[in-house]
Amino acid sequence: MREGDLDVPLMEEEVLVVKEGAVMSFNFHRSLYERLVKPLLSILQPRCVEERGERVVLRLEGERGEEFKAWLLINLDKGFYITELESIELK
C-alpha cells in the first residue's frame, strides 16, 4: 500500500509521514510545503516531489528521510503537527 492510496482527508497543518522500507514519504499541504520545504529542496535531494491538488508529497531515501523527520520534529513550533504511519507488509 502506498501512502498516496490512503483516502483520508488531512488537515492543512498536518504532515503525514509514511515509512515504506527505505523510503519515507512526507505529505504536506501546499502552503506549508512552500513555506518550509521548498527552500530546502537542493539540500534534501528528494527521490521525487509529487503535487496532488492542495497537497505535495516528498519522497526521501534512507538516512535523508530520517534526518528530515528529525528536523520536522525539532520545528513543530512552526505551526504544524506530524501523523506518522509505517507500512506493514502482510504475509
PDB file of N, CA, C and O in Angstrom, chain B, residues numbered from 101:
ATOM      1  N   MET B 101       0.853  -1.184   0.000  1.00  0.00           N
ATOM      2  CA  MET B 101       0.000   0.000   0.000  1.00  0.00           C
ATOM      3  C   MET B 101       0.886   1.229   0.000  1.00  0.00           C
ATOM      4  O   MET B 101       1.751   1.381   0.862  1.00  0.00           O
ATOM      5  N   ARG B 102       0.674   2.082  -0.942  1.00  0.00           N
ATOM      6  CA  ARG B 102       1.421   3.330  -0.999  1.00  0.00           C
ATOM      7  C   ARG B 102       0.677   4.397  -0.236  1.00  0.00           C
ATOM      8  O   ARG B 102      -0.550   4.373  -0.145  1.00  0.00           O
ATOM      9  N   GLU B 103       1.434   5.343   0.318  1.00  0.00           N
ATOM     10  CA  GLU B 103       0.861   6.430   1.108  1.00  0.00           C
ATOM     11  C   GLU B 103      -0.199   7.177   0.322  1.00  0.00           C
ATOM     12  O   GLU B 103      -1.194   7.623   0.894  1.00  0.00           O
ATOM     13  N   GLY B 104      -0.003   7.318  -0.966  1.00  0.00           N
ATOM     14  CA  GLY B 104      -0.955   8.040  -1.792  1.00  0.00           C
ATOM     15  C   GLY B 104      -2.287   7.317  -1.936  1.00  0.00           C
ATOM     16  O   GLY B 104      -3.286   7.918  -2.332  1.00  0.00           O
ATOM     17  N   ASP B 105      -2.300   6.017  -1.613  1.00  0.00           N
ATOM     18  CA  ASP B 105      -3.532   5.239  -1.713  1.00  0.00           C
ATOM     19  C   ASP B 105      -4.480   5.499  -0.548  1.00  0.00           C
ATOM     20  O   ASP B 105      -5.649   5.118  -0.601  1.00  0.00           O
ATOM     21  N   LEU B 106      -3.986   6.141   0.494  1.00  0.00           N
ATOM     22  CA  LEU B 106      -4.829   6.446   1.634  1.00  0.00           C
ATOM     23  C   LEU B 106      -5.792   7.560   1.255  1.00  0.00           C
ATOM     24  O   LEU B 106      -5.367   8.651   0.876  1.00  0.00           O
ATOM     25  N   ASP B 107      -7.058   7.293   1.355  1.00  0.00           N
ATOM     26  CA  ASP B 107      -8.062   8.289   1.006  1.00  0.00           C
ATOM     27  C   ASP B 107      -8.596   8.918   2.291  1.00  0.00           C
ATOM     28  O   ASP B 107      -9.778   8.811   2.615  1.00  0.00           O
ATOM     29  N   VAL B 108      -7.698   9.568   3.005  1.00  0.00           N
ATOM     30  CA  VAL B 108      -8.031  10.152   4.294  1.00  0.00           C
ATOM     31  C   VAL B 108      -7.865  11.661   4.180  1.00  0.00           C
ATOM     32  O   VAL B 108      -6.811  12.138   3.758  1.00  0.00           O
ATOM     33  N   PRO B 109      -8.890  12.415   4.549  1.00  0.00           N
ATOM     34  CA  PRO B 109      -8.734  13.866   4.486  1.00  0.00           C
ATOM     35  C   PRO B 109      -7.723  14.324   5.538  1.00  0.00           C
ATOM     36  O   PRO B 109      -7.791  13.925   6.700  1.00  0.00           O
ATOM     37  N   LEU B 110      -6.796  15.161   5.110  1.00  0.00           N
ATOM     38  CA  LEU B 110      -5.770  15.663   6.010  1.00  0.00           C
ATOM     39  C   LEU B 110      -6.015  17.138   6.292  1.00  0.00           C
ATOM     40  O   LEU B 110      -6.469  17.882   5.423  1.00  0.00           O
ATOM     41  N   MET B 111      -5.712  17.545   7.504  1.00  0.00           N
ATOM     42  CA  MET B 111      -5.860  18.939   7.876  1.00  0.00           C
ATOM     43  C   MET B 111      -4.710  19.737   7.269  1.00  0.00           C
ATOM     44  O   MET B 111      -3.650  19.186   6.972  1.00  0.00           O
ATOM     45  N   GLU B 112      -4.926  21.029   7.089  1.00  0.00           N
ATOM     46  CA  GLU B 112      -3.923  21.880   6.451  1.00  0.00           C
ATOM     47  C   GLU B 112      -2.592  21.864   7.208  1.00  0.00           C
ATOM     48  O   GLU B 112      -1.530  21.889   6.587  1.00  0.00           O
ATOM     49  N   GLU B 113      -2.641  21.823   8.533  1.00  0.00           N
ATOM     50  CA  GLU B 113      -1.413  21.872   9.328  1.00  0.00           C
ATOM     51  C   GLU B 113      -0.837  20.479   9.619  1.00  0.00           C
ATOM     52  O   GLU B 113       0.127  20.351  10.373  1.00  0.00           O
ATOM     53  N   GLU B 114      -1.426  19.448   9.025  1.00  0.00           N
ATOM     54  CA  GLU B 114      -0.966  18.076   9.253  1.00  0.00           C
ATOM     55  C   GLU B 114       0.067  17.648   8.214  1.00  0.00           C
ATOM     56  O   GLU B 114      -0.121  17.856   7.015  1.00  0.00           O
ATOM     57  N   VAL B 115       1.151  17.053   8.684  1.00  0.00           N
ATOM     58  CA  VAL B 115       2.151  16.450   7.812  1.00  0.00           C
ATOM     59  C   VAL B 115       2.053  14.947   8.031  1.00  0.00           C
ATOM     60  O   VAL B 115       2.277  14.456   9.138  1.00  0.00           O
ATOM     61  N   LEU B 116       1.718  14.221   6.971  1.00  0.00           N
ATOM     62  CA  LEU B 116       1.624  12.769   7.049  1.00  0.00           C
ATOM     63  C   LEU B 116       2.976  12.182   6.654  1.00  0.00           C
ATOM     64  O   LEU B 116       3.476  12.450   5.562  1.00  0.00           O
ATOM     65  N   VAL B 117       3.563  11.388   7.534  1.00  0.00           N
ATOM     66  CA  VAL B 117       4.854  10.747   7.283  1.00  0.00           C
ATOM     67  C   VAL B 117       4.615   9.247   7.234  1.00  0.00           C
ATOM     68  O   VAL B 117       4.103   8.654   8.184  1.00  0.00           O
ATOM     69  N   VAL B 118       4.997   8.635   6.102  1.00  0.00           N
ATOM     70  CA  VAL B 118       4.804   7.191   5.927  1.00  0.00           C
ATOM     71  C   VAL B 118       6.138   6.561   5.559  1.00  0.00           C
ATOM     72  O   VAL B 118       6.782   6.960   4.589  1.00  0.00           O
ATOM     73  N   LYS B 119       6.543   5.571   6.347  1.00  0.00           N
ATOM     74  CA  LYS B 119       7.783   4.853   6.074  1.00  0.00           C
ATOM     75  C   LYS B 119       7.449   3.551   5.378  1.00  0.00           C
ATOM     76  O   LYS B 119       6.662   2.747   5.877  1.00  0.00           O
ATOM     77  N   GLU B 120       8.060   3.353   4.212  1.00  0.00           N
ATOM     78  CA  GLU B 120       7.876   2.132   3.430  1.00  0.00           C
ATOM     79  C   GLU B 120       9.257   1.591   3.087  1.00  0.00           C
ATOM     80  O   GLU B 120       9.864   2.000   2.098  1.00  0.00           O
ATOM     81  N   GLY B 121       9.745   0.673   3.904  1.00  0.00           N
ATOM     82  CA  GLY B 121      11.098   0.160   3.700  1.00  0.00           C
ATOM     83  C   GLY B 121      12.116   1.271   3.885  1.00  0.00           C
ATOM     84  O   GLY B 121      12.151   1.924   4.927  1.00  0.00           O
ATOM     85  N   ALA B 122      12.948   1.483   2.867  1.00  0.00           N
ATOM     86  CA  ALA B 122      13.990   2.502   2.947  1.00  0.00           C
ATOM     87  C   ALA B 122      13.514   3.876   2.495  1.00  0.00           C
ATOM     88  O   ALA B 122      14.272   4.844   2.559  1.00  0.00           O
ATOM     89  N   VAL B 123      12.266   3.972   2.036  1.00  0.00           N
ATOM     90  CA  VAL B 123      11.747   5.247   1.519  1.00  0.00           C
ATOM     91  C   VAL B 123      10.758   5.845   2.515  1.00  0.00           C
ATOM     92  O   VAL B 123       9.900   5.146   3.054  1.00  0.00           O
ATOM     93  N   MET B 124      10.891   7.145   2.748  1.00  0.00           N
ATOM     94  CA  MET B 124       9.986   7.848   3.638  1.00  0.00           C
ATOM     95  C   MET B 124       9.270   8.919   2.818  1.00  0.00           C
ATOM     96  O   MET B 124       9.900   9.715   2.122  1.00  0.00           O
ATOM     97  N   SER B 125       7.925   8.922   2.916  1.00  0.00           N
ATOM     98  CA  SER B 125       7.104   9.904   2.212  1.00  0.00           C
ATOM     99  C   SER B 125       6.588  10.944   3.202  1.00  0.00           C
ATOM    100  O   SER B 125       6.193  10.615   4.320  1.00  0.00           O
ATOM    101  N   PHE B 126       6.600  12.197   2.773  1.00  0.00           N
ATOM    102  CA  PHE B 126       6.118  13.308   3.580  1.00  0.00           C
ATOM    103  C   PHE B 126       5.042  14.016   2.772  1.00  0.00           C
ATOM    104  O   PHE B 126       5.299  14.486   1.664  1.00  0.00           O
ATOM    105  N   ASN B 127       3.839  14.092   3.323  1.00  0.00           N
ATOM    106  CA  ASN B 127       2.694  14.685   2.628  1.00  0.00           C
ATOM    107  C   ASN B 127       2.345  16.000   3.331  1.00  0.00           C
ATOM    108  O   ASN B 127       1.901  16.005   4.478  1.00  0.00           O
ATOM    109  N   PHE B 128       2.556  17.116   2.621  1.00  0.00           N
ATOM    110  CA  PHE B 128       2.349  18.457   3.154  1.00  0.00           C
ATOM    111  C   PHE B 128       1.213  19.170   2.442  1.00  0.00           C
ATOM    112  O   PHE B 128       0.962  18.909   1.266  1.00  0.00           O
ATOM    113  N   HIS B 129       0.527  20.063   3.135  1.00  0.00           N
ATOM    114  CA  HIS B 129      -0.357  20.998   2.454  1.00  0.00           C
ATOM    115  C   HIS B 129       0.541  21.931   1.642  1.00  0.00           C
ATOM    116  O   HIS B 129       1.650  22.252   2.070  1.00  0.00           O
ATOM    117  N   ARG B 130       0.074  22.358   0.493  1.00  0.00           N
ATOM    118  CA  ARG B 130       0.880  23.187  -0.409  1.00  0.00           C
ATOM    119  C   ARG B 130       1.464  24.415   0.297  1.00  0.00           C
ATOM    120  O   ARG B 130       2.634  24.738   0.091  1.00  0.00           O
ATOM    121  N   SER B 131       0.674  25.103   1.122  1.00  0.00           N
ATOM    122  CA  SER B 131       1.169  26.325   1.773  1.00  0.00           C
ATOM    123  C   SER B 131       2.319  26.009   2.740  1.00  0.00           C
ATOM    124  O   SER B 131       3.286  26.766   2.819  1.00  0.00           O
ATOM    125  N   LEU B 132       2.218  24.917   3.460  1.00  0.00           N
ATOM    126  CA  LEU B 132       3.275  24.509   4.377  1.00  0.00           C
ATOM    127  C   LEU B 132       4.514  24.079   3.593  1.00  0.00           C
ATOM    128  O   LEU B 132       5.640  24.409   3.966  1.00  0.00           O
ATOM    129  N   TYR B 133       4.299  23.352   2.518  1.00  0.00           N
ATOM    130  CA  TYR B 133       5.401  22.932   1.647  1.00  0.00           C
ATOM    131  C   TYR B 133       6.155  24.152   1.111  1.00  0.00           C
ATOM    132  O   TYR B 133       7.383  24.207   1.175  1.00  0.00           O
ATOM    133  N   GLU B 134       5.416  25.119   0.589  1.00  0.00           N
ATOM    134  CA  GLU B 134       6.045  26.323   0.021  1.00  0.00           C
ATOM    135  C   GLU B 134       6.867  27.066   1.073  1.00  0.00           C
ATOM    136  O   GLU B 134       7.962  27.550   0.788  1.00  0.00           O
ATOM    137  N   ARG B 135       6.334  27.151   2.281  1.00  0.00           N
ATOM    138  CA  ARG B 135       6.973  27.936   3.344  1.00  0.00           C
ATOM    139  C   ARG B 135       8.173  27.218   3.963  1.00  0.00           C
ATOM    140  O   ARG B 135       9.212  27.838   4.189  1.00  0.00           O
ATOM    141  N   LEU B 136       8.039  25.917   4.240  1.00  0.00           N
ATOM    142  CA  LEU B 136       9.076  25.202   4.984  1.00  0.00           C
ATOM    143  C   LEU B 136       9.995  24.317   4.147  1.00  0.00           C
ATOM    144  O   LEU B 136      11.193  24.237   4.420  1.00  0.00           O
ATOM    145  N   VAL B 137       9.454  23.659   3.144  1.00  0.00           N
ATOM    146  CA  VAL B 137      10.202  22.604   2.462  1.00  0.00           C
ATOM    147  C   VAL B 137      10.869  23.068   1.177  1.00  0.00           C
ATOM    148  O   VAL B 137      12.029  22.739   0.929  1.00  0.00           O
ATOM    149  N   LYS B 138      10.162  23.818   0.369  1.00  0.00           N
ATOM    150  CA  LYS B 138      10.685  24.219  -0.939  1.00  0.00           C
ATOM    151  C   LYS B 138      12.068  24.876  -0.847  1.00  0.00           C
ATOM    152  O   LYS B 138      12.925  24.593  -1.684  1.00  0.00           O
ATOM    153  N   PRO B 139      12.311  25.747   0.149  1.00  0.00           N
ATOM    154  CA  PRO B 139      13.650  26.340   0.241  1.00  0.00           C
ATOM    155  C   PRO B 139      14.758  25.323   0.539  1.00  0.00           C
ATOM    156  O   PRO B 139      15.936  25.628   0.353  1.00  0.00           O
ATOM    157  N   LEU B 140      14.396  24.122   1.000  1.00  0.00           N
ATOM    158  CA  LEU B 140      15.384  23.102   1.366  1.00  0.00           C
ATOM    159  C   LEU B 140      15.595  22.036   0.293  1.00  0.00           C
ATOM    160  O   LEU B 140      16.393  21.120   0.494  1.00  0.00           O
ATOM    161  N   LEU B 141      14.899  22.134  -0.840  1.00  0.00           N
ATOM    162  CA  LEU B 141      14.933  21.060  -1.839  1.00  0.00           C
ATOM    163  C   LEU B 141      16.337  20.724  -2.323  1.00  0.00           C
ATOM    164  O   LEU B 141      16.657  19.549  -2.501  1.00  0.00           O
ATOM    165  N   SER B 142      17.174  21.720  -2.538  1.00  0.00           N
ATOM    166  CA  SER B 142      18.517  21.428  -3.044  1.00  0.00           C
ATOM    167  C   SER B 142      19.339  20.645  -2.020  1.00  0.00           C
ATOM    168  O   SER B 142      20.206  19.855  -2.394  1.00  0.00           O
ATOM    169  N   ILE B 143      19.069  20.861  -0.736  1.00  0.00           N
ATOM    170  CA  ILE B 143      19.769  20.131   0.326  1.00  0.00           C
ATOM    171  C   ILE B 143      19.197  18.723   0.468  1.00  0.00           C
ATOM    172  O   ILE B 143      19.941  17.758   0.644  1.00  0.00           O
ATOM    173  N   LEU B 144      17.869  18.613   0.390  1.00  0.00           N
ATOM    174  CA  LEU B 144      17.191  17.329   0.611  1.00  0.00           C
ATOM    175  C   LEU B 144      17.410  16.327  -0.514  1.00  0.00           C
ATOM    176  O   LEU B 144      17.459  15.123  -0.263  1.00  0.00           O
ATOM    177  N   GLN B 145      17.541  16.797  -1.739  1.00  0.00           N
ATOM    178  CA  GLN B 145      17.687  15.937  -2.911  1.00  0.00           C
ATOM    179  C   GLN B 145      16.668  14.796  -2.900  1.00  0.00           C
ATOM    180  O   GLN B 145      17.043  13.628  -2.795  1.00  0.00           O
ATOM    181  N   PRO B 146      15.376  15.134  -3.010  1.00  0.00           N
ATOM    182  CA  PRO B 146      14.332  14.109  -2.924  1.00  0.00           C
ATOM    183  C   PRO B 146      14.357  13.130  -4.086  1.00  0.00           C
ATOM    184  O   PRO B 146      14.809  13.442  -5.188  1.00  0.00           O
ATOM    185  N   ARG B 147      13.857  11.940  -3.802  1.00  0.00           N
ATOM    186  CA  ARG B 147      13.676  10.918  -4.843  1.00  0.00           C
ATOM    187  C   ARG B 147      12.629  11.408  -5.838  1.00  0.00           C
ATOM    188  O   ARG B 147      12.774  11.218  -7.045  1.00  0.00           O
ATOM    189  N   CYS B 148      11.563  12.047  -5.318  1.00  0.00           N
ATOM    190  CA  CYS B 148      10.560  12.670  -6.172  1.00  0.00           C
ATOM    191  C   CYS B 148       9.709  13.638  -5.361  1.00  0.00           C
ATOM    192  O   CYS B 148       9.601  13.529  -4.140  1.00  0.00           O
ATOM    193  N   VAL B 149       9.111  14.582  -6.070  1.00  0.00           N
ATOM    194  CA  VAL B 149       8.165  15.537  -5.498  1.00  0.00           C
ATOM    195  C   VAL B 149       6.925  15.461  -6.372  1.00  0.00           C
ATOM    196  O   VAL B 149       7.001  15.661  -7.585  1.00  0.00           O
ATOM    197  N   GLU B 150       5.779  15.170  -5.758  1.00  0.00           N
ATOM    198  CA  GLU B 150       4.528  14.973  -6.487  1.00  0.00           C
ATOM    199  C   GLU B 150       3.467  15.934  -5.977  1.00  0.00           C
ATOM    200  O   GLU B 150       3.201  15.986  -4.776  1.00  0.00           O
ATOM    201  N   GLU B 151       2.865  16.689  -6.874  1.00  0.00           N
ATOM    202  CA  GLU B 151       1.776  17.585  -6.485  1.00  0.00           C
ATOM    203  C   GLU B 151       0.456  16.858  -6.675  1.00  0.00           C
ATOM    204  O   GLU B 151       0.201  16.270  -7.726  1.00  0.00           O
ATOM    205  N   ARG B 152      -0.393  16.906  -5.628  1.00  0.00           N
ATOM    206  CA  ARG B 152      -1.705  16.250  -5.658  1.00  0.00           C
ATOM    207  C   ARG B 152      -2.740  17.230  -5.145  1.00  0.00           C
ATOM    208  O   ARG B 152      -3.078  17.221  -3.961  1.00  0.00           O
ATOM    209  N   GLY B 153      -3.236  18.059  -6.016  1.00  0.00           N
ATOM    210  CA  GLY B 153      -4.216  19.063  -5.612  1.00  0.00           C
ATOM    211  C   GLY B 153      -3.598  20.048  -4.640  1.00  0.00           C
ATOM    212  O   GLY B 153      -2.634  20.736  -4.975  1.00  0.00           O
ATOM    213  N   GLU B 154      -4.148  20.118  -3.441  1.00  0.00           N
ATOM    214  CA  GLU B 154      -3.639  21.035  -2.415  1.00  0.00           C
ATOM    215  C   GLU B 154      -2.510  20.427  -1.592  1.00  0.00           C
ATOM    216  O   GLU B 154      -2.001  21.072  -0.675  1.00  0.00           O
ATOM    217  N   ARG B 155      -2.112  19.200  -1.904  1.00  0.00           N
ATOM    218  CA  ARG B 155      -1.068  18.509  -1.150  1.00  0.00           C
ATOM    219  C   ARG B 155       0.163  18.283  -2.025  1.00  0.00           C
ATOM    220  O   ARG B 155       0.060  18.183  -3.248  1.00  0.00           O
ATOM    221  N   VAL B 156       1.321  18.204  -1.385  1.00  0.00           N
ATOM    222  CA  VAL B 156       2.573  17.898  -2.071  1.00  0.00           C
ATOM    223  C   VAL B 156       3.237  16.752  -1.319  1.00  0.00           C
ATOM    224  O   VAL B 156       3.391  16.805  -0.098  1.00  0.00           O
ATOM    225  N   VAL B 157       3.630  15.715  -2.058  1.00  0.00           N
ATOM    226  CA  VAL B 157       4.276  14.549  -1.465  1.00  0.00           C
ATOM    227  C   VAL B 157       5.754  14.559  -1.855  1.00  0.00           C
ATOM    228  O   VAL B 157       6.114  14.649  -3.029  1.00  0.00           O
ATOM    229  N   LEU B 158       6.584  14.464  -0.836  1.00  0.00           N
ATOM    230  CA  LEU B 158       8.032  14.454  -0.998  1.00  0.00           C
ATOM    231  C   LEU B 158       8.525  13.084  -0.558  1.00  0.00           C
ATOM    232  O   LEU B 158       8.166  12.624   0.526  1.00  0.00           O
ATOM    233  N   ARG B 159       9.348  12.417  -1.383  1.00  0.00           N
ATOM    234  CA  ARG B 159       9.872  11.107  -1.031  1.00  0.00           C
ATOM    235  C   ARG B 159      11.391  11.208  -0.872  1.00  0.00           C
ATOM    236  O   ARG B 159      12.098  11.706  -1.747  1.00  0.00           O
ATOM    237  N   LEU B 160      11.864  10.720   0.274  1.00  0.00           N
ATOM    238  CA  LEU B 160      13.295  10.727   0.571  1.00  0.00           C
ATOM    239  C   LEU B 160      13.745   9.319   0.910  1.00  0.00           C
ATOM    240  O   LEU B 160      12.986   8.529   1.473  1.00  0.00           O
ATOM    241  N   GLU B 161      14.986   9.015   0.562  1.00  0.00           N
ATOM    242  CA  GLU B 161      15.520   7.674   0.818  1.00  0.00           C
ATOM    243  C   GLU B 161      16.401   7.645   2.051  1.00  0.00           C
ATOM    244  O   GLU B 161      17.110   8.604   2.356  1.00  0.00           O
ATOM    245  N   GLY B 162      16.339   6.518   2.757  1.00  0.00           N
ATOM    246  CA  GLY B 162      17.247   6.189   3.836  1.00  0.00           C
ATOM    247  C   GLY B 162      17.439   7.247   4.902  1.00  0.00           C
ATOM    248  O   GLY B 162      16.484   7.800   5.448  1.00  0.00           O
ATOM    249  N   GLU B 163      18.705   7.510   5.178  1.00  0.00           N
ATOM    250  CA  GLU B 163      19.090   8.426   6.246  1.00  0.00           C
ATOM    251  C   GLU B 163      18.569   9.840   6.007  1.00  0.00           C
ATOM    252  O   GLU B 163      18.255  10.554   6.959  1.00  0.00           O
ATOM    253  N   ARG B 164      18.476  10.244   4.749  1.00  0.00           N
ATOM    254  CA  ARG B 164      17.964  11.584   4.421  1.00  0.00           C
ATOM    255  C   ARG B 164      16.533  11.755   4.947  1.00  0.00           C
ATOM    256  O   ARG B 164      16.187  12.809   5.480  1.00  0.00           O
ATOM    257  N   GLY B 165      15.714  10.724   4.797  1.00  0.00           N
ATOM    258  CA  GLY B 165      14.344  10.768   5.296  1.00  0.00           C
ATOM    259  C   GLY B 165      14.300  10.845   6.817  1.00  0.00           C
ATOM    260  O   GLY B 165      13.519  11.612   7.379  1.00  0.00           O
ATOM    261  N   GLU B 166      15.135  10.054   7.483  1.00  0.00           N
ATOM    262  CA  GLU B 166      15.188  10.069   8.950  1.00  0.00           C
ATOM    263  C   GLU B 166      15.648  11.429   9.461  1.00  0.00           C
ATOM    264  O   GLU B 166      15.100  11.944  10.435  1.00  0.00           O
ATOM    265  N   GLU B 167      16.648  12.009   8.811  1.00  0.00           N
ATOM    266  CA  GLU B 167      17.153  13.319   9.227  1.00  0.00           C
ATOM    267  C   GLU B 167      16.104  14.404   9.022  1.00  0.00           C
ATOM    268  O   GLU B 167      15.960  15.297   9.858  1.00  0.00           O
ATOM    269  N   PHE B 168      15.369  14.330   7.913  1.00  0.00           N
ATOM    270  CA  PHE B 168      14.345  15.334   7.653  1.00  0.00           C
ATOM    271  C   PHE B 168      13.200  15.207   8.666  1.00  0.00           C
ATOM    272  O   PHE B 168      12.662  16.214   9.126  1.00  0.00           O
ATOM    273  N   LYS B 169      12.832  13.966   9.011  1.00  0.00           N
ATOM    274  CA  LYS B 169      11.795  13.767  10.022  1.00  0.00           C
ATOM    275  C   LYS B 169      12.242  14.361  11.359  1.00  0.00           C
ATOM    276  O   LYS B 169      11.451  14.999  12.055  1.00  0.00           O
ATOM    277  N   ALA B 170      13.502  14.152  11.713  1.00  0.00           N
ATOM    278  CA  ALA B 170      14.033  14.731  12.958  1.00  0.00           C
ATOM    279  C   ALA B 170      13.979  16.255  12.894  1.00  0.00           C
ATOM    280  O   ALA B 170      13.639  16.904  13.883  1.00  0.00           O
ATOM    281  N   TRP B 171      14.307  16.825  11.750  1.00  0.00           N
ATOM    282  CA  TRP B 171      14.254  18.284  11.579  1.00  0.00           C
ATOM    283  C   TRP B 171      12.816  18.781  11.768  1.00  0.00           C
ATOM    284  O   TRP B 171      12.587  19.801  12.418  1.00  0.00           O
ATOM    285  N   LEU B 172      11.859  18.058  11.200  1.00  0.00           N
ATOM    286  CA  LEU B 172      10.454  18.433  11.373  1.00  0.00           C
ATOM    287  C   LEU B 172      10.061  18.401  12.848  1.00  0.00           C
ATOM    288  O   LEU B 172       9.391  19.312  13.334  1.00  0.00           O
ATOM    289  N   LEU B 173      10.477  17.355  13.558  1.00  0.00           N
ATOM    290  CA  LEU B 173      10.140  17.236  14.978  1.00  0.00           C
ATOM    291  C   LEU B 173      10.715  18.398  15.790  1.00  0.00           C
ATOM    292  O   LEU B 173      10.073  18.881  16.723  1.00  0.00           O
ATOM    293  N   ILE B 174      11.901  18.838  15.444  1.00  0.00           N
ATOM    294  CA  ILE B 174      12.530  19.974  16.130  1.00  0.00           C
ATOM    295  C   ILE B 174      11.777  21.270  15.834  1.00  0.00           C
ATOM    296  O   ILE B 174      11.773  22.189  16.653  1.00  0.00           O
ATOM    297  N   ASN B 175      11.142  21.344  14.666  1.00  0.00           N
ATOM    298  CA  ASN B 175      10.487  22.574  14.225  1.00  0.00           C
ATOM    299  C   ASN B 175       8.968  22.553  14.345  1.00  0.00           C
ATOM    300  O   ASN B 175       8.286  23.288  13.631  1.00  0.00           O
ATOM    301  N   LEU B 176       8.428  21.726  15.231  1.00  0.00           N
ATOM    302  CA  LEU B 176       6.974  21.637  15.403  1.00  0.00           C
ATOM    303  C   LEU B 176       6.348  22.964  15.829  1.00  0.00           C
ATOM    304  O   LEU B 176       5.141  23.150  15.672  1.00  0.00           O
ATOM    305  N   ASP B 177       7.129  23.871  16.355  1.00  0.00           N
ATOM    306  CA  ASP B 177       6.604  25.177  16.773  1.00  0.00           C
ATOM    307  C   ASP B 177       6.291  26.093  15.595  1.00  0.00           C
ATOM    308  O   ASP B 177       5.841  27.220  15.800  1.00  0.00           O
ATOM    309  N   LYS B 178       6.518  25.639  14.381  1.00  0.00           N
ATOM    310  CA  LYS B 178       6.264  26.446  13.191  1.00  0.00           C
ATOM    311  C   LYS B 178       4.844  26.267  12.641  1.00  0.00           C
ATOM    312  O   LYS B 178       4.568  26.645  11.503  1.00  0.00           O
ATOM    313  N   GLY B 179       3.950  25.696  13.442  1.00  0.00           N
ATOM    314  CA  GLY B 179       2.539  25.647  13.063  1.00  0.00           C
ATOM    315  C   GLY B 179       2.057  24.407  12.350  1.00  0.00           C
ATOM    316  O   GLY B 179       1.146  24.500  11.528  1.00  0.00           O
ATOM    317  N   PHE B 180       2.628  23.253  12.627  1.00  0.00           N
ATOM    318  CA  PHE B 180       2.161  22.013  12.021  1.00  0.00           C
ATOM    319  C   PHE B 180       2.329  20.883  13.029  1.00  0.00           C
ATOM    320  O   PHE B 180       2.992  21.049  14.053  1.00  0.00           O
ATOM    321  N   TYR B 181       1.730  19.744  12.739  1.00  0.00           N
ATOM    322  CA  TYR B 181       1.951  18.545  13.542  1.00  0.00           C
ATOM    323  C   TYR B 181       2.134  17.360  12.603  1.00  0.00           C
ATOM    324  O   TYR B 181       1.802  17.432  11.419  1.00  0.00           O
ATOM    325  N   ILE B 182       2.663  16.278  13.144  1.00  0.00           N
ATOM    326  CA  ILE B 182       3.006  15.103  12.338  1.00  0.00           C
ATOM    327  C   ILE B 182       2.121  13.924  12.706  1.00  0.00           C
ATOM    328  O   ILE B 182       1.910  13.633  13.884  1.00  0.00           O
ATOM    329  N   THR B 183       1.603  13.248  11.681  1.00  0.00           N
ATOM    330  CA  THR B 183       0.957  11.948  11.837  1.00  0.00           C
ATOM    331  C   THR B 183       1.876  10.955  11.153  1.00  0.00           C
ATOM    332  O   THR B 183       2.188  11.107   9.972  1.00  0.00           O
ATOM    333  N   GLU B 184       2.310   9.944  11.883  1.00  0.00           N
ATOM    334  CA  GLU B 184       3.292   9.011  11.334  1.00  0.00           C
ATOM    335  C   GLU B 184       2.701   7.618  11.205  1.00  0.00           C
ATOM    336  O   GLU B 184       2.065   7.113  12.130  1.00  0.00           O
ATOM    337  N   LEU B 185       2.918   7.001  10.048  1.00  0.00           N
ATOM    338  CA  LEU B 185       2.470   5.631   9.783  1.00  0.00           C
ATOM    339  C   LEU B 185       3.650   4.829   9.252  1.00  0.00           C
ATOM    340  O   LEU B 185       4.573   5.374   8.648  1.00  0.00           O
ATOM    341  N   GLU B 186       3.599   3.541   9.487  1.00  0.00           N
ATOM    342  CA  GLU B 186       4.616   2.661   8.913  1.00  0.00           C
ATOM    343  C   GLU B 186       3.902   1.597   8.112  1.00  0.00           C
ATOM    344  O   GLU B 186       2.973   0.955   8.602  1.00  0.00           O
ATOM    345  N   SER B 187       4.337   1.414   6.884  1.00  0.00           N
ATOM    346  CA  SER B 187       3.739   0.416   6.016  1.00  0.00           C
ATOM    347  C   SER B 187       4.014  -0.975   6.581  1.00  0.00           C
ATOM    348  O   SER B 187       5.134  -1.290   6.982  1.00  0.00           O
ATOM    349  N   ILE B 188       2.984  -1.787   6.601  1.00  0.00           N
ATOM    350  CA  ILE B 188       3.120  -3.159   7.100  1.00  0.00           C
ATOM    351  C   ILE B 188       2.806  -4.112   5.953  1.00  0.00           C
ATOM    352  O   ILE B 188       1.729  -4.063   5.358  1.00  0.00           O
ATOM    353  N   GLU B 189       3.745  -4.958   5.665  1.00  0.00           N
ATOM    354  CA  GLU B 189       3.542  -5.964   4.619  1.00  0.00           C
ATOM    355  C   GLU B 189       2.947  -7.205   5.253  1.00  0.00           C
ATOM    356  O   GLU B 189       3.556  -7.803   6.139  1.00  0.00           O
ATOM    357  N   LEU B 190       1.763  -7.598   4.809  1.00  0.00           N
ATOM    358  CA  LEU B 190       1.132  -8.812   5.321  1.00  0.00           C
ATOM    359  C   LEU B 190       1.628 -10.015   4.524  1.00  0.00           C
ATOM    360  O   LEU B 190       1.748  -9.962   3.300  1.00  0.00           O
ATOM    361  N   LYS B 191       1.911 -11.089   5.238  1.00  0.00           N
ATOM    362  CA  LYS B 191       2.435 -12.288   4.560  1.00  0.00           C
ATOM    363  C   LYS B 191       1.390 -13.355   4.489  1.00  0.00           C
ATOM    364  O   LYS B 191       1.645 -14.434   3.955  1.00  0.00           O
TER     365      LYS B 191
END
